[in-house]
Amino acid sequence: MKLMFIIVRQDNENDVVNSLIKNNFQITKLATSGGFLKKGNITLMSCVRDEDVDKAIDIIKSECGERQTLTMDMPINLPSSAMNYSTIPTKIEVGGATIIVSPVDRFEKF
């Protein structure tokens, strides 16, 4: 048995959760937040049989593909003044997931 911690962006949450449930994975959802761009994340926990770990990861990959988006949060310092800051549109990669898989010594469900 393995315990999977699956960290995804909030905008991928519904797709990931629905696909995992549709494939008979039981999950617990925790609200978390990330550091980059201060966007919300969701952390999912699921106890998974050893032989089902790869299947769960494949489902997550299919729902959390990386893509590019524009952000206006990247400041630049204009040379005319040390206090003059502006923002420029910047393309960044978003999406993807962080998955941590740990062994479980004991699992009980009542």
C-alpha positions as CSV (number, residue, x, y, z in Angstrom):
1,M,0.0,0.0,0.0
2,K,1.2,3.5,-0.8
3,L,0.1,7.0,0.4
4,M,0.1,9.5,-2.5
5,F,0.2,13.2,-1.9
6,I,-0.9,14.9,-5.1
7,I,-0.4,18.7,-5.4
8,V,-2.2,20.4,-8.3
9,R,-3.2,23.9,-9.2
10,Q,-6.8,24.9,-8.2
11,D,-7.8,25.2,-11.8
12,N,-6.9,21.5,-12.4
13,E,-8.7,20.3,-9.3
14,N,-12.1,19.3,-10.7
15,D,-10.7,17.4,-13.7
16,V,-8.2,15.5,-11.5
17,V,-10.7,14.7,-8.7
18,N,-13.4,13.6,-11.1
19,S,-11.1,11.4,-13.1
20,L,-9.6,9.7,-10.0
21,I,-13.1,9.1,-8.5
22,K,-14.3,7.8,-11.9
23,N,-11.4,5.3,-11.8
24,N,-12.3,4.1,-8.2
25,F,-9.6,6.0,-6.3
26,Q,-10.7,7.4,-3.0
27,I,-9.3,10.8,-2.1
28,T,-9.1,13.3,0.6
29,K,-8.8,16.9,-0.4
30,L,-6.8,19.6,1.5
31,A,-6.7,23.3,0.6
32,T,-3.1,24.5,0.3
33,S,-1.3,27.4,-1.4
34,G,1.8,27.6,-3.4
35,G,4.6,30.1,-3.5
36,F,5.0,31.1,-7.2
37,L,2.4,33.7,-8.3
38,K,0.6,33.0,-5.0
39,K,-1.9,30.8,-6.8
40,G,-4.0,28.3,-4.8
41,N,-3.2,24.7,-4.8
42,I,-5.1,21.6,-3.8
43,T,-3.4,18.7,-2.1
44,L,-5.0,15.3,-2.5
45,M,-4.2,12.3,-0.4
46,S,-5.0,8.8,-1.5
47,C,-4.1,5.3,-0.2
48,V,-3.4,3.2,-3.3
49,R,-2.5,-0.4,-3.9
50,D,1.1,-0.8,-5.1
51,E,0.0,-2.0,-8.5
52,D,-2.3,1.0,-9.0
53,V,0.2,3.8,-8.4
54,D,1.2,4.0,-12.1
55,K,-2.4,4.1,-13.2
56,A,-3.1,7.0,-10.7
57,I,-0.1,8.9,-12.0
58,D,-1.1,8.4,-15.6
59,I,-4.6,9.9,-14.8
60,I,-3.0,12.9,-13.1
61,K,-0.7,13.5,-16.0
62,S,-3.5,13.4,-18.5
63,E,-5.5,16.0,-16.5
64,C,-2.6,18.3,-15.4
65,G,-0.7,18.9,-18.6
66,E,1.7,21.8,-18.6
67,R,0.7,24.9,-20.6
68,Q,1.8,28.5,-21.1
69,T,0.0,31.5,-19.8
70,L,0.7,35.3,-19.6
71,T,1.3,37.0,-16.2
72,M,1.6,40.6,-15.4
73,D,3.2,39.9,-12.0
74,M,6.9,40.1,-13.1
75,P,8.3,43.5,-12.1
76,I,11.0,45.3,-14.0
77,N,13.1,48.2,-12.7
78,L,13.2,51.0,-15.3
79,P,16.5,52.9,-15.3
80,S,15.1,56.4,-14.9
81,S,14.5,56.0,-11.2
82,A,15.3,53.5,-8.5
83,M,11.7,53.7,-7.3
84,N,10.1,53.3,-10.7
85,Y,8.8,49.8,-11.1
86,S,6.6,48.5,-13.8
87,T,5.3,45.1,-15.0
88,I,5.7,43.4,-18.3
89,P,3.6,40.5,-19.7
90,T,5.7,37.3,-19.3
91,K,4.9,33.8,-20.6
92,I,5.2,31.2,-17.9
93,E,4.6,27.5,-17.7
94,V,1.7,26.4,-15.5
95,G,0.0,23.2,-14.8
96,G,1.7,19.9,-14.0
97,A,1.5,18.3,-10.6
98,T,3.8,17.3,-7.7
99,I,3.3,13.8,-6.6
100,I,4.9,12.2,-3.5
101,V,4.5,8.4,-2.9
102,S,5.3,7.0,0.5
103,P,4.9,3.4,1.8
104,V,2.1,2.7,4.3
105,D,2.7,0.2,7.1
106,R,-0.9,0.0,8.1
107,F,-4.2,1.1,6.6
108,E,-7.7,0.8,8.2
109,K,-11.0,2.1,7.1
110,F,-14.1,2.0,9.3
